[in-house]
Amino acid sequence: MDIVQPHYVSHDRATKGVAERLVRPLGLRLVGDLHERAGDLGVRLPAGAKRRRRLAAIRQRGILFIHVPKNAGTSVSVALYGRELRHESIRSYLHAAPDLVRTMPSFAILRDPVERFISAFGFARCGGGQHRQVAAPFRAQYMKFKSLDDALTHVEQARSPYQMDHFFRPQSWYVTDRDGRVAVDHLIPLHDLGQAGRLIPGLGDVHFPFLNEGPRRRQTPTCEQEQRIRDLYRCDYDLMAGTLARRT
């Protein structure tokens, strides 16, 4: 289903107000999730100017990168496209720009879920990093986290991925289609990022500096906290196990 009237995508106050009013009725907290949720519902929203520029940059580069948060994605997107990409799932591209998925190689970076959660917790508690902030609807709440347990409880109690900021969402949420199948061509473990140019056609010798590192001081989880992380992100462990199996 298409929503007509492409002038509705202009970023004026009226359009922004309409978008903000749609967020809560659709079960969202981030305006940026509107396109993602529209895909869930089979509704095609017209692309705004910024989104069109991002899609044009991807087409020009000829490689589709799925930006899974807290996995060096800021560095990769800037190195590839000269700009940051939003955190969008492969489903969003399949719905809004299927030609990108059909005609060019796609890849995403995966990270050990415990390491990623610790990094996400530090990022959340600080309200962001040097190059990116926690989204405003979550920032005050996250900066009040006193321990990993607070963050874990937040994720455990979330009714859907849309009820948490992107960096707490499972990695599998970004790389699978609506049937739960991996729909990204290449899944690269973070520790193998330096080999990406050899593994992915057209990537060549791109250098990926780390631009959005969180605080250097990391918290060590207790055994119980680590098990809670493993239970919450079991789908990501299954995803990584399948990725390693395909590469051996």
Phi and psi in degrees as GROMACS dihedral restraints (atoms count N, CA, C in turn):
[ dihedral_restraints ]
;  ai    aj    ak    al  type     phi  dphi    fc
    3     4     5     6     1  -102.5    20    10
    4     5     6     7     1   141.5    20    10
    6     7     8     9     1   -98.2    20    10
    7     8     9    10     1   118.3    20    10
    9    10    11    12     1   -83.5    20    10
   10    11    12    13     1  -166.9    20    10
   12    13    14    15     1    64.6    20    10
   13    14    15    16     1    72.5    20    10
   15    16    17    18     1   -61.8    20    10
   16    17    18    19     1   -17.1    20    10
   18    19    20    21     1   -66.9    20    10
   19    20    21    22     1   -13.9    20    10
   21    22    23    24     1   -67.0    20    10
   22    23    24    25     1   -12.8    20    10
   24    25    26    27     1   -86.5    20    10
   25    26    27    28     1    -4.0    20    10
   27    28    29    30     1   -61.9    20    10
   28    29    30    31     1   147.9    20    10
   30    31    32    33     1   -92.9    20    10
   31    32    33    34     1    51.6    20    10
   33    34    35    36     1   -90.8    20    10
   34    35    36    37     1   176.6    20    10
   36    37    38    39     1   -63.0    20    10
   37    38    39    40     1   -38.8    20    10
   39    40    41    42     1   -62.4    20    10
   40    41    42    43     1   -46.4    20    10
   42    43    44    45     1   -63.3    20    10
   43    44    45    46     1   -43.1    20    10
   45    46    47    48     1   -60.9    20    10
   46    47    48    49     1   -40.5    20    10
   48    49    50    51     1   -64.4    20    10
   49    50    51    52     1   -40.7    20    10
   51    52    53    54     1   -61.5    20    10
   52    53    54    55     1   -45.6    20    10
   54    55    56    57     1   -60.6    20    10
   55    56    57    58     1   -44.3    20    10
   57    58    59    60     1   -64.4    20    10
   58    59    60    61     1   -33.5    20    10
   60    61    62    63     1   -73.6    20    10
   61    62    63    64     1   -21.8    20    10
   63    64    65    66     1   -81.3    20    10
   64    65    66    67     1   -21.2    20    10
   66    67    68    69     1   -58.0    20    10
   67    68    69    70     1   -57.7    20    10
   69    70    71    72     1   -67.7    20    10
   70    71    72    73     1   -43.3    20    10
   72    73    74    75     1   -59.9    20    10
   73    74    75    76     1   -26.2    20    10
   75    76    77    78     1   -89.9    20    10
   76    77    78    79     1     6.3    20    10
   78    79    80    81     1    77.8    20    10
   79    80    81    82     1    25.6    20    10
   81    82    83    84     1  -111.4    20    10
   82    83    84    85     1   165.3    20    10
   84    85    86    87     1  -124.0    20    10
   85    86    87    88     1   -15.1    20    10
   87    88    89    90     1  -113.9    20    10
   88    89    90    91     1   129.1    20    10
   90    91    92    93     1   -59.3    20    10
   91    92    93    94     1   -34.1    20    10
   93    94    95    96     1   -63.8    20    10
   94    95    96    97     1   -13.0    20    10
   96    97    98    99     1   -88.1    20    10
   97    98    99   100     1     0.0    20    10
   99   100   101   102     1   -60.8    20    10
  100   101   102   103     1   -44.0    20    10
  102   103   104   105     1   -66.0    20    10
  103   104   105   106     1   -39.0    20    10
  105   106   107   108     1   -61.9    20    10
  106   107   108   109     1   -47.0    20    10
  108   109   110   111     1   -68.2    20    10
  109   110   111   112     1   -35.7    20    10
  111   112   113   114     1   -59.7    20    10
  112   113   114   115     1   -38.9    20    10
  114   115   116   117     1   -62.5    20    10
  115   116   117   118     1   -39.9    20    10
  117   118   119   120     1   -57.2    20    10
  118   119   120   121     1   -37.5    20    10
  120   121   122   123     1   -90.6    20    10
  121   122   123   124     1    -2.3    20    10
  123   124   125   126     1    74.8    20    10
  124   125   126   127     1    23.2    20    10
  126   127   128   129     1  -104.6    20    10
  127   128   129   130     1   129.5    20    10
  129   130   131   132     1   -97.8    20    10
  130   131   132   133     1   111.1    20    10
  132   133   134   135     1   -88.7    20    10
  133   134   135   136     1   141.3    20    10
  135   136   137   138     1   -66.5    20    10
  136   137   138   139     1   147.2    20    10
  138   139   140   141     1   -85.0    20    10
  139   140   141   142     1   136.2    20    10
  141   142   143   144     1   -77.3    20    10
  142   143   144   145     1   176.2    20    10
  144   145   146   147     1   -61.5    20    10
  145   146   147   148     1   -43.8    20    10
  147   148   149   150     1   -64.2    20    10
  148   149   150   151     1   -41.7    20    10
  150   151   152   153     1   -64.8    20    10
  151   152   153   154     1   -40.9    20    10
  153   154   155   156     1   -62.3    20    10
  154   155   156   157     1   -38.7    20    10
  156   157   158   159     1   -66.9    20    10
  157   158   159   160     1   -39.1    20    10
  159   160   161   162     1   -63.5    20    10
  160   161   162   163     1   -44.9    20    10
  162   163   164   165     1   -64.2    20    10
  163   164   165   166     1   -37.6    20    10
  165   166   167   168     1   -64.5    20    10
  166   167   168   169     1   -39.0    20    10
  168   169   170   171     1   -64.1    20    10
  169   170   171   172     1   -39.0    20    10
  171   172   173   174     1   -66.0    20    10
  172   173   174   175     1   -44.9    20    10
  174   175   176   177     1   -61.2    20    10
  175   176   177   178     1   -41.9    20    10
  177   178   179   180     1   -64.1    20    10
  178   179   180   181     1   -38.4    20    10
  180   181   182   183     1   -76.3    20    10
  181   182   183   184     1   -29.6    20    10
  183   184   185   186     1    80.3    20    10
  184   185   186   187     1    13.5    20    10
  186   187   188   189     1  -137.8    20    10
  187   188   189   190     1   133.6    20    10
  189   190   191   192     1  -102.0    20    10
  190   191   192   193     1   115.8    20    10
  192   193   194   195     1  -104.0    20    10
  193   194   195   196     1   125.8    20    10
  195   196   197   198     1   -93.8    20    10
  196   197   198   199     1   114.4    20    10
  198   199   200   201     1   -85.3    20    10
  199   200   201   202     1    94.2    20    10
  201   202   203   204     1   -83.7    20    10
  202   203   204   205     1   121.0    20    10
  204   205   206   207     1   -65.6    20    10
  205   206   207   208     1   150.7    20    10
  207   208   209   210     1    67.6    20    10
  208   209   210   211     1    22.5    20    10
  210   211   212   213     1  -126.1    20    10
  211   212   213   214     1    39.4    20    10
  213   214   215   216     1    66.6    20    10
  214   215   216   217     1    20.0    20    10
  216   217   218   219     1   -67.8    20    10
  217   218   219   220     1   -31.9    20    10
  219   220   221   222     1   -62.0    20    10
  220   221   222   223     1   -45.4    20    10
  222   223   224   225     1   -60.8    20    10
  223   224   225   226     1   -44.3    20    10
  225   226   227   228     1   -67.0    20    10
  226   227   228   229     1   -46.0    20    10
  228   229   230   231     1   -64.9    20    10
  229   230   231   232     1   -39.0    20    10
  231   232   233   234     1   -66.5    20    10
  232   233   234   235     1   -41.7    20    10
  234   235   236   237     1   -65.1    20    10
  235   236   237   238     1   -36.7    20    10
  237   238   239   240     1   -80.2    20    10
  238   239   240   241     1   -45.6    20    10
  240   241   242   243     1  -115.8    20    10
  241   242   243   244     1    -6.3    20    10
  243   244   245   246     1    73.5    20    10
  244   245   246   247     1    15.3    20    10
  246   247   248   249     1  -159.7    20    10
  247   248   249   250     1   161.6    20    10
  249   250   251   252     1   -78.9    20    10
  250   251   252   253     1   150.2    20    10
  252   253   254   255     1  -104.6    20    10
  253   254   255   256     1   152.3    20    10
  255   256   257   258     1   -72.3    20    10
  256   257   258   259     1   163.2    20    10
  258   259   260   261     1   -82.5    20    10
  259   260   261   262     1    96.2    20    10
  261   262   263   264     1  -122.2    20    10
  262   263   264   265     1   142.7    20    10
  264   265   266   267     1   -79.2    20    10
  265   266   267   268     1   164.0    20    10
  267   268   269   270     1   -62.4    20    10
  268   269   270   271     1   -28.1    20    10
  270   271   272   273     1   -63.0    20    10
  271   272   273   274     1   -37.2    20    10
  273   274   275   276     1   -62.7    20    10
  274   275   276   277     1   -42.0    20    10
  276   277   278   279     1   -70.0    20    10
  277   278   279   280     1   -39.9    20    10
  279   280   281   282     1   -60.1    20    10
  280   281   282   283     1   -32.9    20    10
  282   283   284   285     1   -82.1    20    10
  283   284   285   286     1   -47.0    20    10
  285   286   287   288     1   -94.1    20    10
  286   287   288   289     1   -28.4    20    10
  288   289   290   291     1  -144.8    20    10
  289   290   291   292     1    62.9    20    10
  291   292   293   294     1   -60.6    20    10
  292   293   294   295     1   -23.6    20    10
  294   295   296   297     1   -62.2    20    10
  295   296   297   298     1   -32.3    20    10
  297   298   299   300     1   -63.3    20    10
  298   299   300   301     1   -41.6    20    10
  300   301   302   303     1   -71.8    20    10
  301   302   303   304     1   -36.5    20    10
  303   304   305   306     1   -73.9    20    10
  304   305   306   307     1   -34.8    20    10
  306   307   308   309     1  -105.7    20    10
  307   308   309   310     1    -5.7    20    10
  309   310   311   312     1  -142.1    20    10
  310   311   312   313     1   154.4    20    10
  312   313   314   315     1   -66.1    20    10
  313   314   315   316     1   146.4    20    10
  315   316   317   318     1  -123.5    20    10
  316   317   318   319     1   151.0    20    10
  318   319   320   321     1  -152.4    20    10
  319   320   321   322     1   159.6    20    10
  321   322   323   324     1  -144.6    20    10
  322   323   324   325     1   161.8    20    10
  324   325   326   327     1  -108.9    20    10
  325   326   327   328     1   135.7    20    10
  327   328   329   330     1  -112.4    20    10
  328   329   330   331     1   155.0    20    10
  330   331   332   333     1  -142.0    20    10
  331   332   333   334     1   149.8    20    10
  333   334   335   336     1   -52.0    20    10
  334   335   336   337     1   126.4    20    10
  336   337   338   339     1   -60.0    20    10
  337   338   339   340     1   -34.3    20    10
  339   340   341   342     1   -67.5    20    10
  340   341   342   343     1   -48.0    20    10
  342   343   344   345     1   -58.3    20    10
  343   344   345   346     1   -43.1    20    10
  345   346   347   348     1   -64.7    20    10
  346   347   348   349     1   -41.6    20    10
  348   349   350   351     1   -66.0    20    10
  349   350   351   352     1   -40.5    20    10
  351   352   353   354     1   -61.2    20    10
  352   353   354   355     1   -42.6    20    10
  354   355   356   357     1   -63.8    20    10
  355   356   357   358     1   -43.1    20    10
  357   358   359   360     1   -63.6    20    10
  358   359   360   361     1   -39.5    20    10
  360   361   362   363     1   -62.2    20    10
  361   362   363   364     1   -46.1    20    10
  363   364   365   366     1   -61.3    20    10
  364   365   366   367     1   -41.4    20    10
  366   367   368   369     1   -62.8    20    10
  367   368   369   370     1   -45.5    20    10
  369   370   371   372     1   -63.4    20    10
  370   371   372   373     1   -45.7    20    10
  372   373   374   375     1   -66.7    20    10
  373   374   375   376     1   -29.9    20    10
  375   376   377   378     1   -86.1    20    10
  376   377   378   379     1    -4.6    20    10
  378   379   380   381     1    78.8    20    10
  379   380   381   382     1     9.2    20    10
  381   382   383   384     1   135.8    20    10
  382   383   384   385     1  -168.5    20    10
  384   385   386   387     1  -126.4    20    10
  385   386   387   388     1  -164.5    20    10
  387   388   389   390     1   -67.3    20    10
  388   389   390   391     1   -33.4    20    10
  390   391   392   393     1  -111.1    20    10
  391   392   393   394     1    -6.7    20    10
  393   394   395   396     1  -153.5    20    10
  394   395   396   397     1   140.7    20    10
  396   397   398   399     1  -103.8    20    10
  397   398   399   400     1   156.8    20    10
  399   400   401   402     1   -62.1    20    10
  400   401   402   403     1   139.9    20    10
  402   403   404   405     1   -57.6    20    10
  403   404   405   406     1   141.4    20    10
  405   406   407   408     1   -52.9    20    10
  406   407   408   409     1   -40.8    20    10
  408   409   410   411     1   -63.1    20    10
  409   410   411   412     1   -18.2    20    10
  411   412   413   414     1  -111.2    20    10
  412   413   414   415     1   -15.1    20    10
  414   415   416   417     1   -59.6    20    10
  415   416   417   418     1   -52.1    20    10
  417   418   419   420     1   -62.6    20    10
  418   419   420   421     1   -42.0    20    10
  420   421   422   423     1   -60.3    20    10
  421   422   423   424     1   -46.1    20    10
  423   424   425   426     1   -71.1    20    10
  424   425   426   427     1   -34.3    20    10
  426   427   428   429     1   -70.0    20    10
  427   428   429   430     1   -11.5    20    10
  429   430   431   432     1   -90.0    20    10
  430   431   432   433     1    -5.5    20    10
  432   433   434   435     1   -59.2    20    10
  433   434   435   436     1   128.9    20    10
  435   436   437   438     1   -98.8    20    10
  436   437   438   439     1   -20.4    20    10
  438   439   440   441     1  -154.7    20    10
  439   440   441   442     1   168.9    20    10
  441   442   443   444     1   -57.7    20    10
  442   443   444   445     1   -32.8    20    10
  444   445   446   447     1   -60.5    20    10
  445   446   447   448     1   -37.9    20    10
  447   448   449   450     1   -61.4    20    10
  448   449   450   451     1   -44.6    20    10
  450   451   452   453     1   -67.3    20    10
  451   452   453   454     1   -40.9    20    10
  453   454   455   456     1   -63.2    20    10
  454   455   456   457     1   -42.3    20    10
  456   457   458   459     1   -63.3    20    10
  457   458   459   460     1   -39.2    20    10
  459   460   461   462     1   -58.1    20    10
  460   461   462   463     1   -46.5    20    10
  462   463   464   465     1   -68.6    20    10
  463   464   465   466     1   -41.6    20    10
  465   466   467   468     1   -61.8    20    10
  466   467   468   469     1   -34.1    20    10
  468   469   470   471     1   -90.0    20    10
  469   470   471   472     1    -8.4    20    10
  471   472   473   474     1   -65.5    20    10
  472   473   474   475     1   131.4    20    10
  474   475   476   477     1   -74.8    20    10
  475   476   477   478     1   -22.9    20    10
  477   478   479   480     1  -159.2    20    10
  478   479   480   481     1   165.4    20    10
  480   481   482   483     1   -57.2    20    10
  481   482   483   484     1   -25.8    20    10
  483   484   485   486     1   -70.1    20    10
  484   485   486   487     1   -11.9    20    10
  486   487   488   489     1   -93.1    20    10
  487   488   489   490     1    11.4    20    10
  489   490   491   492     1  -138.4    20    10
  490   491   492   493     1   157.9    20    10
  492   493   494   495     1   -70.0    20    10
  493   494   495   496     1   162.7    20    10
  495   496   497   498     1   -56.0    20    10
  496   497   498   499     1   -38.8    20    10
  498   499   500   501     1   -72.5    20    10
  499   500   501   502     1    -9.0    20    10
  501   502   503   504     1   -97.4    20    10
  502   503   504   505     1    -7.4    20    10
  504   505   506   507     1   -75.9    20    10
  505   506   507   508     1   149.5    20    10
  507   508   509   510     1   -60.3    20    10
  508   509   510   511     1   146.9    20    10
  510   511   512   513     1   -64.1    20    10
  511   512   513   514     1   -35.4    20    10
  513   514   515   516     1   -62.1    20    10
  514   515   516   517     1   -27.0    20    10
  516   517   518   519     1   -60.6    20    10
  517   518   519   520     1   -28.7    20    10
  519   520   521   522     1   -86.3    20    10
  520   521   522   523     1   -23.2    20    10
  522   523   524   525     1  -115.9    20    10
  523   524   525   526     1     3.7    20    10
  525   526   527   528     1  -111.4    20    10
  526   527   528   529     1   154.8    20    10
  528   529   530   531     1   -85.6    20    10
  529   530   531   532     1  -172.3    20    10
  531   532   533   534     1   -71.4    20    10
  532   533   534   535     1   -11.1    20    10
  534   535   536   537     1   -98.4    20    10
  535   536   537   538     1     6.6    20    10
  537   538   539   540     1    81.2    20    10
  538   539   540   541     1    11.3    20    10
  540   541   542   543     1   -93.8    20    10
  541   542   543   544     1   144.2    20    10
  543   544   545   546     1   -62.4    20    10
  544   545   546   547     1   126.0    20    10
  546   547   548   549     1  -119.0    20    10
  547   548   549   550     1    10.8    20    10
  549   550   551   552     1  -104.9    20    10
  550   551   552   553     1   136.3    20    10
  552   553   554   555     1   -64.7    20    10
  553   554   555   556     1   -44.9    20    10
  555   556   557   558     1  -128.9    20    10
  556   557   558   559     1   123.7    20    10
  558   559   560   561     1  -110.5    20    10
  559   560   561   562     1   115.5    20    10
  561   562   563   564     1  -108.8    20    10
  562   563   564   565     1   119.5    20    10
  564   565   566   567     1   -59.8    20    10
  565   566   567   568     1   143.3    20    10
  567   568   569   570     1   -54.9    20    10
  568   569   570   571     1   -38.6    20    10
  570   571   572   573     1   -70.8    20    10
  571   572   573   574     1   -10.9    20    10
  573   574   575   576     1  -104.0    20    10
  574   575   576   577     1    12.0    20    10
  576   577   578   579     1   -57.9    20    10
  577   578   579   580     1   -34.2    20    10
  579   580   581   582     1   -63.6    20    10
  580   581   582   583     1   -17.9    20    10
  582   583   584   585     1   -96.4    20    10
  583   584   585   586     1     3.3    20    10
  585   586   587   588     1   -59.4    20    10
  586   587   588   589     1   -37.3    20    10
  588   589   590   591     1   -61.9    20    10
  589   590   591   592     1   -29.9    20    10
  591   592   593   594     1   -80.4    20    10
  592   593   594   595     1   -28.6    20    10
  594   595   596   597     1   -90.8    20    10
  595   596   597   598     1   -25.4    20    10
  597   598   599   600     1  -115.7    20    10
  598   599   600   601     1   121.9    20    10
  600   601   602   603     1   -59.0    20    10
  601   602   603   604     1   134.4    20    10
  603   604   605   606     1    85.9    20    10
  604   605   606   607     1    -5.9    20    10
  606   607   608   609     1   -81.0    20    10
  607   608   609   610     1   -31.8    20    10
  609   610   611   612     1    62.1    20    10
  610   611   612   613     1  -141.2    20    10
  612   613   614   615     1  -103.6    20    10
  613   614   615   616     1    43.3    20    10
  615   616   617   618     1   -67.0    20    10
  616   617   618   619     1   133.5    20    10
  618   619   620   621     1   -99.8    20    10
  619   620   621   622     1   133.2    20    10
  621   622   623   624     1  -113.5    20    10
  622   623   624   625     1    94.7    20    10
  624   625   626   627     1   -75.0    20    10
  625   626   627   628     1   149.8    20    10
  627   628   629   630     1   -85.2    20    10
  628   629   630   631     1   115.1    20    10
  630   631   632   633     1  -101.2    20    10
  631   632   633   634     1   -24.5    20    10
  633   634   635   636     1  -124.2    20    10
  634   635   636   637     1    43.4    20    10
  636   637   638   639     1   -67.3    20    10
  637   638   639   640     1   142.4    20    10
  639   640   641   642     1   -83.0    20    10
  640   641   642   643     1  -167.5    20    10
  642   643   644   645     1   -60.9    20    10
  643   644   645   646     1   142.1    20    10
  645   646   647   648     1   -66.9    20    10
  646   647   648   649     1   -34.1    20    10
  648   649   650   651     1   -80.1    20    10
  649   650   651   652     1   116.8    20    10
  651   652   653   654     1  -109.8    20    10
  652   653   654   655     1   146.3    20    10
  654   655   656   657     1   -85.8    20    10
  655   656   657   658     1   141.3    20    10
  657   658   659   660     1   -94.9    20    10
  658   659   660   661     1   122.0    20    10
  660   661   662   663     1   -74.6    20    10
  661   662   663   664     1   151.0    20    10
  663   664   665   666     1   -72.2    20    10
  664   665   666   667     1   168.5    20    10
  666   667   668   669     1   -59.2    20    10
  667   668   669   670     1   -40.4    20    10
  669   670   671   672     1   -66.0    20    10
  670   671   672   673     1   -42.7    20    10
  672   673   674   675     1   -64.6    20    10
  673   674   675   676     1   -41.3    20    10
  675   676   677   678     1   -62.3    20    10
  676   677   678   679     1   -38.9    20    10
  678   679   680   681     1   -66.8    20    10
  679   680   681   682     1   -37.3    20    10
  681   682   683   684     1   -62.2    20    10
  682   683   684   685     1   -41.4    20    10
  684   685   686   687     1   -61.9    20    10
  685   686   687   688     1   -46.4    20    10
  687   688   689   690     1   -61.9    20    10
  688   689   690   691     1   -38.5    20    10
  690   691   692   693     1   -68.1    20    10
  691   692   693   694     1   -41.9    20    10
  693   694   695   696     1   -65.6    20    10
  694   695   696   697     1   -36.9    20    10
  696   697   698   699     1  -113.7    20    10
  697   698   699   700     1    34.7    20    10
  699   700   701   702     1   -58.6    20    10
  700   701   702   703     1   -35.7    20    10
  702   703   704   705     1   -61.4    20    10
  703   704   705   706     1   -32.1    20    10
  705   706   707   708     1   -73.1    20    10
  706   707   708   709     1   -35.7    20    10
  708   709   710   711     1   -65.0    20    10
  709   710   711   712     1   -40.1    20    10
  711   712   713   714     1   -63.1    20    10
  712   713   714   715     1   -40.5    20    10
  714   715   716   717     1   -61.8    20    10
  715   716   717   718     1   -46.3    20    10
  717   718   719   720     1   -67.8    20    10
  718   719   720   721     1   -37.3    20    10
  720   721   722   723     1   -63.5    20    10
  721   722   723   724     1   -41.6    20    10
  723   724   725   726     1   -65.6    20    10
  724   725   726   727     1   -36.9    20    10
  726   727   728   729     1   -64.0    20    10
  727   728   729   730     1   -45.7    20    10
  729   730   731   732     1   -65.0    20    10
  730   731   732   733     1   -37.7    20    10
  732   733   734   735     1   -64.1    20    10
  733   734   735   736     1   -38.7    20    10
  735   736   737   738     1   -69.3    20    10
  736   737   738   739     1   -25.1    20    10
  738   739   740   741     1   -89.7    20    10
  739   740   741   742     1   -10.3    20    10
